[in-house]
Amino acid sequence: MTGLIKKIKFDNKADRLGPDCPFSHWKLFFKKSMQATCNKKFEYFGKGAEFRPYAYAINCSKISIGEKVVIRPGSMLFADIRNPNKGRIIIEDMALVGSGVHIYVSNHRFGKFNTPIIDQGHFDAFDTIIKTGAWIGANSILLPGVTVGKNSIVGAGSIVTKDVPDNTVVAGNPARILKTLS
């Protein structure tokens, strides 16, 4: 079997989407093929949801994307396949996700000073959740295990290290509460 045929089969069967898988990525440019591909790959893909070209998703089978959610270009969603009960990304209905948003459920281990970090493995994975109606500003980063509450806003470029309560505006590095919405 040629390398090209192997790559085509890999891209279509892989539990991932993104420009590094061109033989499934092209399907994201057309609404019907995007919806069919996403319905097949993601754990859940809601009505009216979109996964735009040039976005990445790793371990799609552990990612749930709610109704009317659009994952924009440059966004990267990294779920974790190692533990079936942890390491999911859940984006509930009508959440807004800006371009370039990164969502993580795990991180590299570190602490053995004489061992390269690449050889230290990973910490346990934790679900990362965006609740209904939340807005994640462009180029924000959500770290493992955080939950962004309903109708909350994460300012562009923020790094979210802790849970965000419902109806709250946070921003910064690390993100901190700026105000509560009434």
C-alpha positions, 0 to 999 in steps of 0.5 A: 500500500502506498504512503498516500493511501495509508495517509488517507485512511489514517486521516479519515479514521483518526480521532482528530481533526485539523490541518495536519490531517488534510484528507479529513480537513478539507471536509470542514470547508463544506457545511454538509461534509463538515457536519457529517464528519463532526457527527462521526468524530465527536462524542456529541456535535449539536445542531447548528454547531460548526467546526471551522477549517484550521481548528484542531481537535485531538481525541475528538471522541472525548469532546462534546460540542453543544448546539450553536457552538462555533469552533473558530480557526486557530483553536486547539482542543486537547482531550485525553484518551488515557482514562475513559472517565476523565479528560473530556472537553464539554462545551455546552449550548450557545457558548461563544469560542473566539479564534485561537482558543486553547483548551487542555485537560492534562499537562506534562509532569515536571519535577525530576530535575535530571530528567527531560520533561518529555520523559516525565509523562503527564499529570492525570487528566481532568474535564474542562467545561464551558457552560451554556452561554459563556463567551471565551475571548480570542486567544484565551487558554483554559487549563485542565479541570476548569469550568467556566460558568453559565453566561460568564465572559473570559476576556481575550488573551486570558489564562484561566487557571481556576473555575469561573462562577456563573455570570462573571467577567474574568480577564488576565494572566492568570484570569481574575474576577473583574465583575459580576453580571446581574 
